[in-house]
Amino acid sequence: MTNSELSKRNQEFIFHLTKLLSQSKSFNDEKTNSTIAELQEKLLTGQKTGKTARQLFGTPTEYFQDLTDPKAAAARRKKLAQQGHHQAAASSAADARRPKITQQLFEYSFWTEFLDTAWTLLIMFSAMYALTAALGTSSKKVQGVGLVSLFVLSIVAGAVYVFATRVLSPDPSKKERRPVWQRILLLLLALAALFIVFTAATLLPAVINPALSALWLFIIAIVSGVSYYFWRKQSSLPKGILIIGSLATNATLQYRQKYPKAKKARSKK
């Protein structure tokens, strides 16, 4: 067999390996020729399946090490395989943490995100309270939960959730972020507002805030869920339950990619 039957890259591999073998004391001319002849056959077989010498044996230097010191080469390959496994695991973990969407929090208005979040919470709260009421008698009402307080809780909790997320998440379009003390203060004020408004709603008289049975709560959950489904089909928001969490994660990732030095500067402080 002649080298002309091999591809140009495989010929170059043979040339460099022959040069390394000729410089080795472990290989005389006869051993070198037999090694090269055997290698040519393997490379020609590999060519038929589209594999190059590098894919089969690595670089000429690596294959030379395999031939001259098999034990050391085996240890090297094992180490490289372990490193590759760790890198693959780290990459998989990073992919698992990364949201499956490309949009980020500040691409949408506060009101769009608020409507989606409050609507979702209404479905969740009404379903949760319906199950709680169903544990008792069919006519039992959920203590402290009325028609008005249920909607107030969903609306205010949705507003606070979106507001807090937008305050705490960095905006990729702006390098400067709110000072930490401002973020903490705004978050505390939002939580206080949620507590005060919901408490006030639960204290309303029964005439204004009638208690709801499990049946009525299930009806509210179903009607809210069906109407939410049709609204979401027309919405520009990506698919997902409480999608604002993934949007916030994406905003943080994009900010860190766009302003890596800003992150390092904060960590040094």
C-alpha positions as CSV (number, residue, x, y, z in Angstrom):
1,M,0.0,0.0,0.0
2,T,1.2,3.5,-0.8
3,N,0.4,6.8,0.9
4,S,-1.3,8.0,-2.3
5,E,-4.4,5.9,-1.3
6,L,-4.7,8.0,1.9
7,S,-6.2,11.4,2.2
8,K,-3.9,14.4,2.6
9,R,-4.5,14.7,6.3
10,N,-3.8,11.0,6.9
11,Q,-0.6,11.4,4.8
12,E,0.5,14.2,7.0
13,F,-0.2,12.1,10.1
14,I,2.0,9.3,8.6
15,F,4.8,11.8,7.8
16,H,4.9,13.3,11.3
17,L,4.6,9.9,13.0
18,T,7.4,8.4,10.9
19,K,9.6,11.3,11.8
20,L,9.0,10.7,15.6
21,L,9.6,6.9,15.3
22,S,12.9,7.5,13.4
23,Q,14.1,9.6,16.4
24,S,13.1,6.9,18.9
25,K,15.6,4.4,20.2
26,S,12.8,1.9,20.7
27,F,12.1,1.6,17.0
28,N,14.5,0.4,14.4
29,D,13.8,0.6,10.6
30,E,12.1,-2.8,10.5
31,K,9.8,-2.1,13.4
32,T,9.0,1.4,12.1
33,N,8.1,0.1,8.7
34,S,5.8,-2.6,10.1
35,T,4.1,-0.1,12.4
36,I,3.5,2.3,9.6
37,A,2.2,-0.4,7.3
38,E,-0.2,-1.6,10.0
39,L,-1.3,2.1,10.6
40,Q,-1.9,2.6,6.9
41,E,-4.3,-0.3,6.8
42,K,-6.2,1.1,9.8
43,L,-6.3,4.6,8.3
44,L,-7.6,3.3,4.9
45,T,-10.3,1.3,6.7
46,G,-11.2,4.4,8.7
47,Q,-11.4,6.5,5.5
48,K,-14.2,4.3,4.2
49,T,-16.3,5.3,7.2
50,G,-15.3,9.0,7.1
51,K,-12.9,8.9,10.1
52,T,-9.6,10.7,10.0
53,A,-6.3,9.8,11.7
54,R,-6.9,12.4,14.4
55,Q,-10.3,11.0,15.2
56,L,-8.9,7.4,15.5
57,F,-5.6,8.0,17.2
58,G,-5.4,11.7,18.3
59,T,-2.3,13.7,17.2
60,P,0.9,12.1,15.9
61,T,2.6,12.9,19.2
62,E,-0.2,11.3,21.3
63,Y,-0.1,8.2,19.1
64,F,3.7,8.0,19.4
65,Q,3.3,8.1,23.2
66,D,0.8,5.3,22.9
67,L,3.3,3.2,21.0
68,T,6.4,3.9,23.2
69,D,4.8,4.1,26.6
70,P,1.4,2.3,26.7
71,K,0.9,2.6,30.5
72,A,1.5,6.3,30.6
73,A,-0.7,6.8,27.5
74,A,-3.5,4.8,29.2
75,A,-3.3,7.0,32.3
76,R,-3.4,10.1,30.2
77,R,-6.5,8.9,28.3
78,K,-8.2,8.0,31.6
79,K,-7.5,11.5,33.0
80,L,-8.7,13.2,29.8
81,A,-11.9,11.0,29.9
82,Q,-12.5,12.0,33.5
83,Q,-12.0,15.7,32.7
84,G,-14.4,15.4,29.8
85,H,-17.0,13.7,32.1
86,H,-16.8,16.5,34.6
87,Q,-17.0,19.2,31.9
88,A,-20.0,17.4,30.4
89,A,-21.7,17.2,33.9
90,A,-21.0,20.9,34.5
91,S,-22.4,21.8,31.1
92,S,-25.5,19.6,31.7
93,A,-26.1,21.3,35.1
94,A,-25.7,24.7,33.6
95,D,-28.2,23.8,30.9
96,A,-30.6,22.5,33.5
97,R,-30.5,25.8,35.3
98,R,-30.9,27.8,32.2
99,P,-34.5,28.6,31.3
100,K,-35.8,27.1,28.1
101,I,-36.8,30.6,26.8
102,T,-34.9,33.5,25.4
103,Q,-37.1,36.4,26.5
104,Q,-36.3,38.3,29.7
105,L,-38.2,40.2,32.3
106,F,-38.0,43.8,31.0
107,E,-39.1,42.9,27.5
108,Y,-42.7,43.1,28.8
109,S,-44.6,45.8,30.6
110,F,-45.4,45.6,34.3
111,W,-49.1,45.3,33.6
112,T,-48.7,42.3,31.3
113,E,-46.7,40.4,33.8
114,F,-49.0,41.5,36.6
115,L,-52.1,40.3,34.8
116,D,-50.5,36.9,34.1
117,T,-49.3,36.5,37.6
118,A,-52.4,37.7,39.4
119,W,-54.6,35.5,37.2
120,T,-52.4,32.5,37.9
121,L,-52.5,33.1,41.6
122,L,-56.3,33.4,41.5
123,I,-56.6,29.9,40.0
124,M,-54.1,28.5,42.5
125,F,-55.7,30.2,45.6
126,S,-59.2,29.3,44.7
127,A,-58.2,25.7,44.0
128,M,-56.2,25.4,47.2
129,Y,-59.1,26.9,49.3
130,A,-61.6,24.7,47.6
131,L,-59.6,21.6,48.6
132,T,-59.3,22.9,52.1
133,A,-63.1,23.4,52.3
134,A,-63.8,20.0,50.7
135,L,-62.0,18.3,53.7
136,G,-65.0,19.4,55.8
137,T,-68.7,19.2,55.1
138,S,-70.0,20.1,51.7
139,S,-71.5,23.3,53.1
140,K,-68.5,24.4,55.2
141,K,-67.0,27.7,54.4
142,V,-63.3,28.5,54.5
143,Q,-62.6,30.6,57.6
144,G,-61.5,34.1,56.6
145,V,-61.8,33.6,52.9
146,G,-64.5,35.5,51.1
147,L,-65.3,36.5,47.5
148,V,-63.7,40.0,47.9
149,S,-60.7,38.9,50.0
150,L,-59.9,36.1,47.5
151,F,-59.7,38.5,44.6
152,V,-57.9,41.1,46.6
153,L,-55.3,38.5,47.8
154,S,-54.7,37.4,44.2
155,I,-54.4,40.9,42.8
156,V,-52.2,42.4,45.5
157,A,-50.0,39.3,45.8
158,G,-49.6,39.4,42.0
159,A,-48.7,43.0,42.0
160,V,-46.2,42.6,44.9
161,Y,-44.6,39.5,43.3
162,V,-44.0,41.3,40.0
163,F,-42.9,44.5,41.6
164,A,-40.4,42.7,43.9
165,T,-39.1,40.6,41.0
166,R,-38.5,43.7,38.8
167,V,-36.9,45.6,41.7
168,L,-34.5,42.7,42.6
169,S,-33.6,41.7,39.0
170,P,-31.0,43.7,37.0
171,D,-32.1,45.3,33.7
172,P,-29.8,44.2,30.9
173,S,-30.5,47.5,29.1
174,K,-29.1,49.5,32.1
175,K,-25.6,49.0,33.5
176,E,-26.4,50.7,36.9
177,R,-28.6,49.0,39.3
178,R,-30.6,50.3,42.3
179,P,-28.6,50.5,45.5
180,V,-29.0,47.5,47.8
181,W,-30.7,49.6,50.5
182,Q,-33.3,50.8,48.0
183,R,-34.1,47.3,46.9
184,I,-34.5,46.1,50.5
185,L,-36.6,49.1,51.5
186,L,-38.9,48.8,48.4
187,L,-39.3,45.0,49.1
188,L,-40.3,45.6,52.7
189,L,-42.8,48.3,51.8
190,A,-44.4,46.0,49.2
191,L,-44.7,43.1,51.7
192,A,-46.2,45.5,54.3
193,A,-48.7,46.7,51.7
194,L,-49.7,43.1,50.9
195,F,-50.2,42.3,54.6
196,I,-52.2,45.5,55.3
197,V,-54.5,45.3,52.3
198,F,-55.3,41.6,52.7
199,T,-55.9,41.9,56.4
200,A,-58.3,44.8,55.8
201,A,-60.1,42.7,53.2
202,T,-60.7,39.8,55.6
203,L,-62.2,42.2,58.1
204,L,-64.9,43.3,55.8
205,P,-68.5,42.4,56.8
206,A,-70.0,39.3,55.3
207,V,-72.5,41.4,53.3
208,I,-69.5,42.8,51.3
209,N,-67.2,39.8,51.6
210,P,-69.4,36.7,51.6
211,A,-67.8,33.4,52.6
212,L,-67.4,30.9,49.8
213,S,-68.1,27.1,50.0
214,A,-65.9,24.5,48.3
215,L,-68.3,24.3,45.3
216,W,-68.1,28.1,44.6
217,L,-64.3,28.0,45.0
218,F,-64.1,25.1,42.5
219,I,-66.3,27.1,40.1
220,I,-64.1,30.1,40.4
221,A,-61.0,28.0,39.9
222,I,-62.4,26.3,36.7
223,V,-63.8,29.6,35.2
224,S,-60.5,31.4,35.9
225,G,-58.5,28.5,34.5
226,V,-60.5,28.2,31.3
227,S,-60.5,32.0,30.7
228,Y,-56.8,32.2,31.5
229,Y,-56.1,29.4,28.9
230,F,-57.7,31.3,26.1
231,W,-56.1,34.6,27.1
232,R,-52.6,33.0,27.2
233,K,-53.1,31.7,23.6
234,Q,-53.3,35.3,22.5
235,S,-50.6,36.6,24.9
236,S,-47.1,37.5,23.8
237,L,-45.7,35.9,27.0
238,P,-43.8,32.6,26.6
239,K,-45.5,29.5,27.8
240,G,-45.2,28.5,31.4
241,I,-46.8,28.7,34.9
242,L,-45.7,31.8,36.7
243,I,-43.3,32.5,33.8
244,I,-42.1,35.6,35.5
245,G,-39.5,33.5,37.5
246,S,-37.9,32.3,34.3
247,L,-38.0,35.8,32.8
248,A,-36.2,37.2,35.8
249,T,-33.5,34.5,35.6
250,N,-33.0,35.3,32.0
251,A,-32.7,39.0,32.8
252,T,-29.9,38.2,35.3
253,L,-28.1,35.9,32.9
254,Q,-28.2,38.5,30.1
255,Y,-27.0,41.3,32.5
256,R,-24.0,39.2,33.6
257,Q,-23.1,38.4,30.0
258,K,-23.4,42.0,29.0
259,Y,-21.7,43.6,32.0
260,P,-19.2,41.0,33.4
261,K,-17.0,43.7,34.8
262,A,-19.8,45.2,36.8
263,K,-20.3,41.9,38.6
264,K,-16.6,41.6,39.4
265,A,-16.5,45.2,40.7
266,R,-19.3,44.5,43.1
267,S,-17.7,41.3,44.3
268,K,-14.4,43.1,45.0
269,K,-16.2,45.7,47.2
